[in-house]
Amino acid sequence: MSYSSGEAAEQVVRMTLNGVEVAAKISGKAAERLAVLLYAVLKDQKKTRGKTRLNSMLRSGKELKVFAIGDRDLEKFCREAKKYGILYCVLKDKTANDGHTDVFVRAEDASKINRIFDRFGIATADIGSARTEIVKAKEEQKNADIPVPDRSTTEKDKEEAFLDALLAPAPNKEEAQMQNPTQGPAAKSRPSEPTSNQREKTVRGISDPTERSRPSVRQEMKKIREEQRQRTSSAQKSKDEPNRTSEHRPVPKKEKDKER
């Protein structure tokens, strides 16, 4: 693996880390190779300590630096980095056989790392850097910043009026008539209806249903008088019948028989 040749490039890798979408912008001499290496490591289903640490570093959003360290000095670097409290992640390309290993560290720890390299004479090369952004969280933040419009006062007034009407007690007949004086009782006839129409209905035999169900007082009196007259006439007839039978009785003819 050679890092001296080739021009600087830039690669953007979008990935999902524990449900969070992250965009990693990788720049440097070996940007393309680092992007492929990152994608391969993060796509692997195996859960290792190095992968967990790399996820944490990428999700932090802080700038990362990538160094290439010789395999013979890797163990010494790891030991000294732990002493200084430096967070790092080792990525080994299994297909490479150049004797170097890529190490991801935070850019803010660059001064400590250079002190280790100088003190122990570790050969290294700065091959690139990576800066990550949490895309999904940014979009959610933008949506959260958009104020939710409040309901207008007209809608609130409508709802309050509806609730007041719903919870109000039912008015009696007099109050209902006062509230709506234009609506009269259904049983009354309309004043605009001419009297000629009513007379025509009476002549044709069309009467009001209330009049049909209730006979007039005059008809009742007439009916009672007719019944009394019939009872009186029948009683008079029963008295006259015995007198008529006695008057027409034949006289016996006894005297004629004696003369003979």
DAMO-V294505 format. One record per residue. N is the residue number from 1. RES is the residue in one small letter. BURIAL is b if it has 9 or more other C-alpha atoms within 8 Angstrom, else e. D_LAST is the distance of its C-alpha to the last C-alpha in Angstrom with 2 decimals. Layout:
n=N res=RES burial=BURIAL d_last=D_LAST
n=N res=RES burial=BURIAL d_last=D_LAST
//
This chain:
n=1 res=m burial=e d_last=189.28
n=2 res=s burial=e d_last=191.34
n=3 res=y burial=b d_last=190.62
n=4 res=s burial=e d_last=193.67
n=5 res=s burial=e d_last=192.62
n=6 res=g burial=e d_last=189.75
n=7 res=e burial=e d_last=188.49
n=8 res=a burial=b d_last=186.19
n=9 res=a burial=b d_last=182.53
n=10 res=e burial=b d_last=179.22
n=11 res=q burial=b d_last=176.08
n=12 res=v burial=b d_last=172.66
n=13 res=v burial=b d_last=170.65
n=14 res=r burial=e d_last=167.04
n=15 res=m burial=b d_last=165.78
n=16 res=t burial=e d_last=163.10
n=17 res=l burial=b d_last=164.38
n=18 res=n burial=e d_last=161.75
n=19 res=g burial=e d_last=159.04
n=20 res=v burial=b d_last=161.27
n=21 res=e burial=b d_last=162.43
n=22 res=v burial=b d_last=166.15
n=23 res=a burial=b d_last=168.41
n=24 res=a burial=b d_last=172.07
n=25 res=k burial=b d_last=174.65
n=26 res=i burial=b d_last=177.76
n=27 res=s burial=b d_last=181.02
n=28 res=g burial=b d_last=184.56
n=29 res=k burial=b d_last=186.66
n=30 res=a burial=b d_last=184.37
n=31 res=a burial=b d_last=181.04
n=32 res=e burial=b d_last=179.44
n=33 res=r burial=e d_last=180.55
n=34 res=l burial=b d_last=179.40
n=35 res=a burial=b d_last=176.00
n=36 res=v burial=e d_last=175.60
n=37 res=l burial=b d_last=176.79
n=38 res=l burial=e d_last=174.39
n=39 res=y burial=b d_last=171.47
n=40 res=a burial=e d_last=172.35
n=41 res=v burial=e d_last=172.74
n=42 res=l burial=e d_last=169.54
n=43 res=k burial=e d_last=167.51
n=44 res=d burial=e d_last=168.59
n=45 res=q burial=e d_last=165.79
n=46 res=k burial=e d_last=168.26
n=47 res=k burial=e d_last=168.31
n=48 res=t burial=e d_last=171.94
n=49 res=r burial=e d_last=173.74
n=50 res=g burial=b d_last=175.57
n=51 res=k burial=b d_last=172.37
n=52 res=t burial=b d_last=170.64
n=53 res=r burial=b d_last=173.63
n=54 res=l burial=b d_last=173.76
n=55 res=n burial=b d_last=170.06
n=56 res=s burial=e d_last=170.72
n=57 res=m burial=b d_last=173.72
n=58 res=l burial=b d_last=171.93
n=59 res=r burial=b d_last=168.87
n=60 res=s burial=e d_last=171.09
n=61 res=g burial=b d_last=171.76
n=62 res=k burial=b d_last=175.44
n=63 res=e burial=b d_last=178.20
n=64 res=l burial=b d_last=179.67
n=65 res=k burial=b d_last=183.14
n=66 res=v burial=b d_last=183.98
n=67 res=f burial=b d_last=187.37
n=68 res=a burial=b d_last=188.83
n=69 res=i burial=b d_last=190.73
n=70 res=g burial=b d_last=192.78
n=71 res=d burial=b d_last=191.36
n=72 res=r burial=e d_last=194.43
n=73 res=d burial=b d_last=194.00
n=74 res=l burial=b d_last=190.22
n=75 res=e burial=e d_last=190.27
n=76 res=k burial=e d_last=192.82
n=77 res=f burial=b d_last=190.74
n=78 res=c burial=e d_last=187.56
n=79 res=r burial=e d_last=189.37
n=80 res=e burial=b d_last=190.86
n=81 res=a burial=b d_last=187.64
n=82 res=k burial=b d_last=185.81
n=83 res=k burial=e d_last=188.56
n=84 res=y burial=e d_last=188.12
n=85 res=g burial=e d_last=184.32
n=86 res=i burial=b d_last=183.95
n=87 res=l burial=e d_last=180.64
n=88 res=y burial=b d_last=181.28
n=89 res=c burial=b d_last=179.63
n=90 res=v burial=b d_last=181.51
n=91 res=l burial=b d_last=180.27
n=92 res=k burial=e d_last=182.02
n=93 res=d burial=e d_last=181.69
n=94 res=k burial=e d_last=181.71
n=95 res=t burial=e d_last=182.59
n=96 res=a burial=e d_last=185.75
n=97 res=n burial=e d_last=189.08
n=98 res=d burial=e d_last=191.41
n=99 res=g burial=e d_last=191.70
n=100 res=h burial=b d_last=189.90
n=101 res=t burial=b d_last=186.69
n=102 res=d burial=b d_last=184.59
n=103 res=v burial=b d_last=183.89
n=104 res=f burial=b d_last=181.33
n=105 res=v burial=b d_last=182.15
n=106 res=r burial=b d_last=180.98
n=107 res=a burial=b d_last=183.05
n=108 res=e burial=e d_last=183.38
n=109 res=d burial=b d_last=185.35
n=110 res=a burial=b d_last=187.83
n=111 res=s burial=e d_last=190.69
n=112 res=k burial=b d_last=190.37
n=113 res=i burial=b d_last=190.27
n=114 res=n burial=e d_last=193.39
n=115 res=r burial=e d_last=195.21
n=116 res=i burial=b d_last=194.34
n=117 res=f burial=b d_last=195.57
n=118 res=d burial=e d_last=198.82
n=119 res=r burial=e d_last=199.50
n=120 res=f burial=e d_last=198.98
n=121 res=g burial=e d_last=200.13
n=122 res=i burial=b d_last=196.87
n=123 res=a burial=e d_last=196.83
n=124 res=t burial=b d_last=193.68
n=125 res=a burial=e d_last=192.29
n=126 res=d burial=e d_last=189.66
n=127 res=i burial=b d_last=187.42
n=128 res=g burial=b d_last=184.44
n=129 res=s burial=b d_last=181.86
n=130 res=a burial=b d_last=178.13
n=131 res=r burial=b d_last=175.78
n=132 res=t burial=b d_last=172.10
n=133 res=e burial=b d_last=169.06
n=134 res=i burial=b d_last=165.60
n=135 res=v burial=b d_last=163.46
n=136 res=k burial=b d_last=160.00
n=137 res=a burial=b d_last=160.66
n=138 res=k burial=e d_last=161.86
n=139 res=e burial=e d_last=158.71
n=140 res=e burial=e d_last=156.55
n=141 res=q burial=e d_last=158.61
n=142 res=k burial=e d_last=158.08
n=143 res=n burial=e d_last=154.35
n=144 res=a burial=e d_last=154.41
n=145 res=d burial=e d_last=156.33
n=146 res=i burial=e d_last=153.64
n=147 res=p burial=e d_last=151.47
n=148 res=v burial=e d_last=147.77
n=149 res=p burial=e d_last=145.99
n=150 res=d burial=e d_last=143.82
n=151 res=r burial=e d_last=140.26
n=152 res=s burial=e d_last=139.94
n=153 res=t burial=e d_last=138.52
n=154 res=t burial=e d_last=135.56
n=155 res=e burial=e d_last=134.47
n=156 res=k burial=b d_last=134.82
n=157 res=d burial=e d_last=132.80
n=158 res=k burial=e d_last=130.04
n=159 res=e burial=e d_last=129.88
n=160 res=e burial=e d_last=129.84
n=161 res=a burial=e d_last=127.06
n=162 res=f burial=e d_last=125.01
n=163 res=l burial=e d_last=125.45
n=164 res=d burial=e d_last=124.54
n=165 res=a burial=e d_last=121.34
n=166 res=l burial=e d_last=120.50
n=167 res=l burial=e d_last=121.05
n=168 res=a burial=e d_last=119.44
n=169 res=p burial=e d_last=116.02
n=170 res=a burial=e d_last=112.93
n=171 res=p burial=e d_last=111.90
n=172 res=n burial=e d_last=108.42
n=173 res=k burial=e d_last=106.07
n=174 res=e burial=e d_last=107.42
n=175 res=e burial=e d_last=111.03
n=176 res=a burial=b d_last=110.17
n=177 res=q burial=b d_last=108.52
n=178 res=m burial=e d_last=111.60
n=179 res=q burial=e d_last=113.93
n=180 res=n burial=e d_last=112.04
n=181 res=p burial=e d_last=110.27
n=182 res=t burial=e d_last=109.86
n=183 res=q burial=e d_last=107.36
n=184 res=g burial=e d_last=103.98
n=185 res=p burial=e d_last=100.92
n=186 res=a burial=e d_last=99.33
n=187 res=a burial=e d_last=95.79
n=188 res=k burial=e d_last=96.60
n=189 res=s burial=e d_last=96.23
n=190 res=r burial=e d_last=99.25
n=191 res=p burial=e d_last=99.72
n=192 res=s burial=e d_last=100.96
n=193 res=e burial=e d_last=97.66
n=194 res=p burial=e d_last=95.91
n=195 res=t burial=e d_last=92.42
n=196 res=s burial=e d_last=91.25
n=197 res=n burial=e d_last=91.60
n=198 res=q burial=e d_last=89.42
n=199 res=r burial=e d_last=86.71
n=200 res=e burial=e d_last=86.88
n=201 res=k burial=b d_last=86.40
n=202 res=t burial=b d_last=83.31
n=203 res=v burial=e d_last=81.80
n=204 res=r burial=e d_last=82.42
n=205 res=g burial=e d_last=80.76
n=206 res=i burial=e d_last=84.03
n=207 res=s burial=e d_last=84.01
n=208 res=d burial=e d_last=86.27
n=209 res=p burial=e d_last=85.69
n=210 res=t burial=e d_last=85.71
n=211 res=e burial=e d_last=82.84
n=212 res=r burial=e d_last=80.79
n=213 res=s burial=e d_last=81.10
n=214 res=r burial=e d_last=80.10
n=215 res=p burial=e d_last=76.83
n=216 res=s burial=e d_last=76.94
n=217 res=v burial=e d_last=75.47
n=218 res=r burial=e d_last=73.26
n=219 res=q burial=e d_last=71.59
n=220 res=e burial=b d_last=70.96
n=221 res=m burial=e d_last=69.31
n=222 res=k burial=e d_last=67.10
n=223 res=k burial=e d_last=65.97
n=224 res=i burial=e d_last=65.12
n=225 res=r burial=e d_last=63.08
n=226 res=e burial=e d_last=61.09
n=227 res=e burial=e d_last=60.27
n=228 res=q burial=e d_last=59.16
n=229 res=r burial=e d_last=56.90
n=230 res=q burial=e d_last=55.25
n=231 res=r burial=e d_last=54.66
n=232 res=t burial=e d_last=53.13
n=233 res=s burial=e d_last=50.73
n=234 res=s burial=e d_last=49.57
n=235 res=a burial=e d_last=48.93
n=236 res=q burial=e d_last=46.85
n=237 res=k burial=e d_last=44.65
n=238 res=s burial=e d_last=44.00
n=239 res=k burial=e d_last=42.74
n=240 res=d burial=e d_last=40.31
n=241 res=e burial=e d_last=38.44
n=242 res=p burial=e d_last=36.28
n=243 res=n burial=e d_last=35.01
n=244 res=r burial=e d_last=33.85
n=245 res=t burial=e d_last=31.74
n=246 res=s burial=e d_last=29.93
n=247 res=e burial=e d_last=29.06
n=248 res=h burial=e d_last=27.28
n=249 res=r burial=e d_last=24.96
n=250 res=p burial=e d_last=21.26
n=251 res=v burial=e d_last=18.58
n=252 res=p burial=e d_last=15.81
n=253 res=k burial=e d_last=12.11
n=254 res=k burial=e d_last=10.67
n=255 res=e burial=e d_last=9.01
n=256 res=k burial=e d_last=6.63
n=257 res=d burial=e d_last=5.48
n=258 res=k burial=e d_last=5.44
n=259 res=e burial=e d_last=3.75
n=260 res=r burial=e d_last=0.00
//
